[in-house]
Amino acid sequence: MVGFHPFAGSVIRREFTRRVPAPAFDSLSRSQRAAYLSSHPESYTLVTRSPHDGGPEDGAPLDRLIELGSEALQRIFEADAFVNSEVPSFYLYRLTRGDLVQVGIVGLVDTADYMDGRVKRHEKVSRDRAGHLSNHFERLGVQSSPIAVSYRSDPSIRSRLDDILDRLDPLVSFVSGDGLDQAVWAIENDDDVQFLSNAFAPLDMYIMDGHHRAAAAGQLFERIGAERGGKMLCVAFADDRVNIEPFHRRVLIDAELDVEPIAEALIDVLGLTPDPTMEHDLPKPGSVGVHLDGQWWSGTMPAPLSDSPIDALGPVRLQNQVIGPVFNIDPEHSGGQIRYFLDDADRGALAKRIDRRNVLFVLRPLTAAEVFAVADAGLDMPPKSTYVTPKPRSGVFLRRF
């Protein structure tokens, strides 16, 4: 059983919605981050800064960055940017960009359930990075970046959420500076709160985004105990309401290798046929898109090497059976030969900028079921396998502990 709880928290005031909530920082370049922070002195990103995020004292030691974060949080408190509630509540959180809509439930998950493996992960984490985040949590005593978790869709939960949306007005609804439409509803009714707590208890939860925040919560729990470190701020999305996008690959052919044999090997291994739709479409299941020597192709992904759920994943099959043997590249020591780009990139423009020593691979997104299968097996996906978007944002909710 997983403990999922309401909390007496805070939600951003309407007049601060363009000033405090953070953008998806990992989608910005370092120069874009620095420019954003210089023009948004109340951004919550200044609270959660990591090295090389931009902003003042960018190269400061980690403990100094935490102190700068504390100062930034104090400025936000002094501006009275949040509406505080004393009523333990869940919150509905809707994120919309174009045709993409995600509706999740914000609440607290027992950290012990993460430590015991009932809240399941699928990625390795850096203990040093998690340690910095853990120190940040302990020093500031707040959480504002919900860990995105998912669960297998439940008709009773779906029906109750739709009913809540029909009878409640949002606390706040706004479009952030990067075009993300966000809305928040407070679920305060005792019957609704009890229903959701009970409905989630028997469900498995899976971390979709925020593995380092979860690991940091675990370290905090071990260090300061359950009274202050026993809960993690999470947003729970049903598996059919979470949007997963792929990371595509750009591979540079080593200067010591000839292009022609590489191209011939790719055509042979993948059975490539010309397909101009790969400039803008995603490949079908079991297929991969390729830009090779000035032309777009589609091919058939090699069959899995085993019945392991890891070997069933497109990124793994591409690396182990195509990129590794054909290009002689180890992704752990690629020296920049493998670069990653998100699906919102202009593939046509990218293809025009590169020469024939670059090969683009376009992957389909993984499904929530594939992620769950890996987590259930206790395995770890390789880096850059999934990208959840739109991302839950920091600076919309605040939980003090």
Summary of the structure (lengths in Angstrom):
residues: 401
radius of gyration: 22.3
end to end distance: 23.6
largest distance: 68.2
contacts: 1306
relative contact order: 0.18
helix: 36%
strand: 25%
